[in-house]
Amino acid sequence: MNSPTPPNARISIIGAGPGGLTCARILQRHGIAVTVYDRDTDSGSRNQGGSLDLHEEDGQLALREAGLLEEFFSLARFDGQEMRSLDPAGRVLAHHLPGEGETAAPEIDRGQLRDLLVGSLAPGTVRWGRALASVSGPADGPRTLTFTDGTAVETDLVIGADGAFSRVRAAVSAAAPQYTGVSFLEAWFDDMETAHPELSALVGKGSAHAADGEQGLFAQRNSGGHMRVYLMQRVPVDWIAANGLRPGDTEDIRALLLEAYAGWSPQMLRMITDNDGPYVDRPLFALPVPHTWERTPGVTLLGDAAHLMPPLGVGVNLAMLDACELALALVGASTVGDAVRGYEETMLPRSADLARQLEGGAEHLLAVPDAEEAAPPGHPQP
């Protein structure tokens, strides 16, 4: 196969998350055409999730290359960098207050970041409502993308930016995500300052973490007066169904939680009892460590599709760094094949090293903080 030059290649990105959109934006800034396909019907068709802290050395670096760093700063919540470590009684064990002008890891809602990136792309770049079914075609190309609506397109490069349960991954690897043994249950809180002032004071402007060795919680302020709390437990992946319940059985699930967190103070238990609306079940999965693959012409991965890890603050930042490096490799290489080879030679060892460091890290979220060094853990990004 004679690999095409990047400006003449048909480049397809699967997944309009932060990684896929960042890659598309940087490619377009350098005059390289790209199409993004996503299963959502539009950018606002579903809730995008909680808040993200974008780090200077990766997420912000990618936004700078995308020409969007100043726009990000105009949206970011710098006071969201506040972090507290609490014990089950609600006592503060450690407290980080951001300094004046601190920009190490400001917060932004996922939905706001997606809107920023989508709005930076040429009209029509994202093809909404296109859920990928499979990638096929000969190794020497072109590849064929078949969608669940029965349509198909040919492409010279498929970039899998489609997350934990990637459909593109099967084209390069047989690996599948495995349950970590730890599950999050997400609870939402609205109108914090007037409806939940005690919890607002307990958590502060940013985030708070507490754990007793078996259970834990991570509370995270979002924009617009909202907060999300992730109740963390070591439970079977099907624990709700195993108790004869469905995710919408809020009161019965709450009763189980109150049993599990029985030793926690009434103040902390309000993060279980006072939520607005149902819980959302979010079991944590991770890919085998290390996850690598043999070079596969016409296909590559980035972000969680390539290296799904426990949510300890690196997921979105690493996806955006991957996206930046892949886009710049395509900008600077003479062929698509050369670009992908160079990108994977950097990305795969880096992600393997980090995955080894974070292996089993979901358990760390439940660990009792060290009495002398009770710093909060890495920022979960479910």
C-alpha positions in Angstrom: 0.0 0.0 0.0 1.2 3.5 -0.9 0.2 5.5 2.1 -1.4 8.8 1.1 0.0 12.2 2.2 -2.1 13.6 5.1 -3.5 16.6 3.1 -4.8 14.1 0.5 -6.0 11.4 2.9 -9.6 10.7 4.0 -9.3 11.0 7.8 -12.1 9.8 10.0 -12.4 10.2 13.8 -14.8 8.1 15.7 -16.0 9.9 18.8 -16.8 13.6 19.5 -15.3 13.6 23.0 -12.5 15.9 24.1 -9.8 13.8 22.4 -11.5 13.3 19.1 -12.5 17.0 18.8 -9.1 18.3 19.9 -7.5 16.1 17.2 -9.9 17.4 14.5 -9.4 21.1 15.6 -5.6 20.9 15.3 -5.8 19.2 12.0 -8.1 21.8 10.6 -5.9 24.6 11.9 -3.2 23.2 9.7 -5.4 22.8 6.6 -5.9 19.0 6.9 -9.5 17.8 6.2 -11.1 15.5 8.7 -14.6 14.1 9.5 -15.8 13.2 13.0 -18.6 10.7 13.6 -20.5 10.4 16.8 -23.5 8.4 18.0 -25.1 11.4 19.8 -27.9 13.1 17.8 -26.3 16.5 18.5 -23.9 18.1 20.9 -26.5 18.6 23.6 -28.5 15.4 23.3 -27.3 13.9 26.6 -25.6 15.1 29.8 -21.9 15.1 29.2 -21.0 14.4 32.8 -19.1 16.3 35.6 -16.2 18.6 35.8 -12.7 18.2 34.5 -9.4 19.6 35.7 -7.2 20.4 32.7 -3.5 20.3 33.5 -0.8 22.6 32.2 1.4 19.8 30.9 -1.2 18.0 28.8 -4.8 19.2 28.5 -3.8 22.9 28.4 -0.9 22.2 26.2 -3.3 20.6 23.7 -5.7 23.6 23.9 -2.8 25.9 23.3 -1.9 24.0 20.1 -5.6 24.2 19.2 -5.6 28.0 19.6 -8.3 27.7 22.3 -6.4 28.2 25.6 -7.6 31.8 26.2 -11.2 30.8 25.5 -10.8 27.9 27.9 -9.5 30.3 30.6 -12.5 32.6 30.1 -14.8 29.6 30.9 -12.7 27.8 33.5 -13.3 27.9 37.2 -10.0 28.7 39.0 -11.6 28.4 42.4 -12.5 24.8 41.5 -8.9 23.9 42.2 -9.7 23.9 45.9 -9.5 20.3 47.3 -10.4 18.9 50.7 -9.7 15.6 52.3 -12.3 14.7 54.9 -12.8 11.8 57.3 -16.2 10.0 57.6 -17.1 12.4 60.5 -16.7 15.4 58.1 -13.5 16.7 59.8 -11.0 18.3 57.4 -7.7 16.3 57.2 -6.1 18.3 54.4 -7.0 21.4 52.5 -5.6 22.9 49.3 -6.6 26.4 48.4 -5.4 27.6 45.0 -3.0 30.6 45.1 -3.6 33.9 43.4 -3.2 33.3 39.7 -2.8 29.6 40.0 -3.5 27.9 36.6 -2.2 24.3 37.3 -5.5 22.6 36.9 -8.6 24.8 36.6 -12.0 23.2 36.2 -14.5 23.2 33.3 -17.7 21.2 32.8 -17.5 18.5 30.2 -20.4 20.0 28.3 -18.7 23.4 28.2 -15.5 21.9 26.9 -17.3 20.0 24.2 -19.2 23.1 23.1 -15.9 25.0 22.9 -14.3 22.4 20.7 -17.3 21.8 18.5 -17.7 25.5 18.0 -14.1 25.8 16.8 -14.6 23.3 13.9 -15.7 24.0 10.4 -19.5 23.6 10.0 -20.4 20.0 9.1 -17.2 18.5 10.5 -19.1 16.4 13.1 -21.6 14.0 11.6 -24.1 13.4 14.5 -26.2 10.3 14.9 -23.7 8.0 13.3 -23.0 5.1 15.6 -20.2 2.9 14.4 -20.9 -0.8 14.0 -17.6 -2.1 12.6 -14.3 -1.3 10.8 -13.5 -3.6 7.9 -11.4 -3.6 4.7 -8.0 -5.0 3.6 -4.9 -4.2 5.5 -3.6 -2.2 2.6 -6.7 -0.1 2.6 -8.9 1.7 2.2 -10.9 0.9 5.4 -14.7 0.8 5.5 -16.7 2.2 8.3 -20.1 0.6 8.7 -22.7 2.4 10.8 -25.7 1.0 12.6 -28.0 2.9 10.3 -26.7 0.7 7.4 -24.6 3.4 5.8 -20.9 3.0 5.0 -17.9 5.2 4.1 -14.4 4.5 2.9 -11.5 6.1 4.7 -7.7 6.1 4.6 -7.2 6.5 8.4 -9.6 5.6 11.2 -8.9 7.2 14.6 -10.7 5.5 17.4 -11.5 8.2 20.0 -14.6 6.4 21.0 -13.9 5.7 24.7 -13.9 2.8 27.1 -16.0 0.4 25.0 -14.5 1.5 21.6 -15.8 -0.2 18.5 -12.6 0.8 16.6 -10.4 -1.1 19.1 -11.3 -4.5 17.7 -9.5 -3.6 14.5 -6.1 -3.5 16.3 -6.6 -5.5 19.5 -8.7 -8.3 21.1 -8.4 -6.6 24.6 -11.6 -5.8 26.4 -12.1 -3.7 29.5 -12.3 -5.6 32.8 -14.3 -4.6 35.9 -12.0 -3.2 38.6 -14.1 -4.3 41.5 -15.0 -0.7 42.5 -18.1 1.0 41.4 -19.3 4.6 41.5 -22.9 5.7 42.1 -23.4 9.2 40.9 -25.7 11.6 42.8 -26.7 15.1 41.6 -27.3 18.2 43.7 -28.8 21.4 42.3 -29.0 25.0 43.6 -26.3 24.4 46.1 -26.1 27.8 47.8 -29.8 27.9 48.7 -31.0 24.3 48.7 -27.9 22.6 50.1 -25.9 25.3 52.0 -24.5 22.9 54.6 -23.1 20.7 51.9 -21.8 23.7 50.0 -19.9 24.8 53.1 -18.5 21.3 53.7 -17.2 20.7 50.2 -16.1 24.3 49.3 -15.7 25.6 45.8 -13.9 22.6 44.4 -13.9 19.0 45.5 -13.8 16.9 48.6 -12.8 13.2 49.2 -13.4 10.9 52.1 -12.9 7.1 52.6 -13.0 4.5 55.4 -11.2 1.6 53.6 -14.4 0.0 52.3 -16.5 2.9 51.1 -15.6 6.4 49.9 -17.1 9.4 48.3 -15.9 12.2 46.0 -17.9 15.4 45.9 -17.2 17.7 42.9 -18.6 21.2 42.4 -19.8 22.0 38.8 -20.8 25.3 37.3 -24.2 26.8 37.7 -24.6 26.0 41.4 -24.6 22.2 40.7 -22.6 19.4 42.5 -22.0 15.8 41.7 -21.1 13.2 44.4 -19.6 9.9 43.4 -20.3 7.2 46.1 -17.5 4.7 45.8 -17.9 1.0 46.9 -16.1 -2.3 46.5 -19.1 -4.3 45.2 -20.0 -6.8 42.4 -20.5 -5.1 39.0 -24.2 -6.2 39.1 -24.8 -5.3 42.8 -28.0 -3.3 42.1 -29.6 -6.2 40.2 -28.3 -8.7 42.7 -30.4 -6.9 45.3 -33.5 -7.3 43.2 -33.4 -3.6 42.2 -33.2 -1.4 39.1 -31.2 1.8 38.8 -34.3 3.9 39.1 -35.3 2.4 42.5 -33.9 5.4 44.3 -35.3 4.9 47.8 -34.4 1.2 48.0 -30.9 1.9 46.7 -30.6 4.7 49.2 -31.5 2.3 52.0 -28.7 -0.1 51.0 -26.2 2.8 50.9 -27.2 4.0 54.4 -26.4 0.5 55.6 -23.0 0.5 53.9 -22.1 3.9 55.2 -23.7 3.4 58.7 -20.6 4.6 60.6 -20.5 8.0 58.8 -21.7 11.2 60.4 -25.2 12.6 59.7 -23.5 15.6 57.9 -21.7 13.3 55.5 -24.7 11.0 55.0 -26.5 14.0 53.5 -24.5 13.3 50.4 -26.5 10.1 50.2 -29.9 11.3 51.4 -30.3 14.8 49.9 -29.6 14.3 46.2 -31.9 15.7 43.6 -33.1 12.9 41.4 -32.1 9.2 40.9 -28.6 7.7 41.2 -26.5 6.8 38.1 -24.6 3.5 38.2 -21.0 3.9 37.0 -18.9 0.7 37.5 -15.2 1.3 36.8 -13.5 -0.7 34.1 -9.8 -0.7 32.9 -7.9 -2.3 30.0 -5.3 -5.0 30.7 -1.8 -3.5 31.6 0.0 -2.9 29.4 -2.3 -2.5 26.4 -0.3 -2.4 23.2 -0.8 -3.7 19.6 1.1 -4.4 16.5 1.1 -1.6 13.9 -2.1 -1.8 11.9 -2.3 0.2 8.7 -5.1 2.7 8.5 -6.2 2.4 12.1 -5.0 3.9 15.4 -6.5 4.8 18.8 -6.3 7.6 21.4 -7.6 8.2 24.9 -9.6 5.6 26.7 -10.0 3.6 23.5 -6.2 3.0 23.7 -5.5 3.0 27.4 -8.6 2.9 29.7 -7.3 3.4 33.3 -8.8 4.0 36.7 -10.3 7.5 37.0 -7.4 9.2 38.9 -7.2 12.5 37.0 -5.4 11.5 33.9 -8.0 10.3 31.5 -9.2 13.4 29.6 -5.8 15.1 29.9 -4.0 12.1 28.4 -6.6 11.8 25.6 -6.1 15.5 24.7 -2.3 15.0 24.7 -2.7 11.9 22.5 -4.9 13.9 20.2 -2.5 16.8 20.0 0.5 14.6 19.3 -1.3 12.5 16.6 -2.6 15.6 14.8 0.9 17.2 14.8 2.4 13.9 13.6 0.0 14.0 10.7 0.9 17.7 10.0 4.6 17.0 9.9 4.8 13.6 8.2 5.1 12.8 4.5 2.6 9.9 4.7 -0.2 8.9 7.0 1.6 5.6 7.8 4.7 7.5 8.9 2.6 9.8 11.1 0.8 7.0 12.8 4.0 5.0 13.4 5.7 8.0 15.0 2.7 8.8 17.2 2.4 5.2 18.4 6.1 4.9 19.1 5.6 7.7 21.7 2.0 7.1 22.9 2.1 3.4 23.6 5.2 3.3 25.9 4.0 6.4 27.7 0.5 5.0 28.3 1.9 1.6 29.3 4.1 3.2 31.9 1.3 5.3 33.3 -1.1 2.4 33.3 1.4 0.3 35.4 1.6 3.2 37.9 -2.2 3.4 38.2 -3.0 -0.3 38.1 -5.3 -1.1 41.0 -5.7 2.6 41.6 -9.5 2.3 42.0 -8.7 0.7 45.4 -6.7 3.8 46.3 -10.0 5.8 46.2 -11.3 3.7 49.1 -8.2 3.8 51.2 -8.1 5.6 54.5 -5.9 8.7 54.1 -2.6 8.7 55.8 -2.9 10.5 59.1 0.2 12.6 58.5 -0.1 13.2 54.8 -3.8 13.3 54.1 -3.6 14.8 50.7 -6.7 14.2 48.4 -6.2 11.6 45.7 -6.0 12.3 42.0 -9.1 14.0 40.7 -11.6 11.3 39.5 -13.0 12.0 36.0 -15.8 9.5 35.5 
